[in-house]
Amino acid sequence: MRKIAVMMAMCLAVTASAAPFKKVLGHNFPVVKSKDLATGQEIDTSKILAQEKVKGVVVFYTSIRCPVVHAYEERINAMAEKYKDVVPFIGLNANSSENEEAVTAYNKEKYKFQSAIDAGSATAKEIGASCTPEFYLLDKTGKVVYHGPFDDNQDASQIEKHLLSVAIEALLNSKPIPAEEAEMPAFGCSISFPKK
């Protein structure tokens, strides 16, 4: 737990200009309706969750410039591949400083899951996201059952808590996610919201 606290402090330092941490556990996540940057196909979380075999969805905020996101890409791709049939992953880019053409090219090359632009950072603003990468695990009804980082260390050799993985396994096995690990600040880079 000490390591998690240190990583949280790092996130707060990196995202000092961002909005305060918003607790959303148990709240409905906004329905994501967009197009997949790689294929142009529709992304609609309400339709995805309505599929019989799907037990949940992971929505997370990403960036093409954040070194913390880069450190996690291999792990994210591996987990997305592992759970693709039952808990698909959707990466959202809410950064106003990253143009769609560059994001599309990057995501096509790097990601093995659906990804989209969060136009105007609308979804990020509504749910209170402030950081990349920041993860939200939704249950079958679209409620947030986990909110926080992927794990407790961007250095893969130093991981002690596989937070998102544990949460997904709990969801799939109809078990409760430990309360002390169900919601915490993510760590990474601030989302660059559009200037008012």
Buried (B, 14 or more C-beta within 10 A) or exposed (E): EEEBEEBBEBBBEBBEEBBEBEEBBEBEBBEBEBBBBBEEEEBEBEEBBEEEEBBBBBBBBBBBBBEBBBBBBEBBBEBBEEBEEBBBBBBBBBBBEBEEEEBBEBBEEBBBBBBBBBEEBEBBBEBBBBBBBBBBBBBBEBBBBBBBBBBBBBEEEEBEBBBBBBBBBBBEEEEEBEEEBBBBBBBBBBBBBEEE
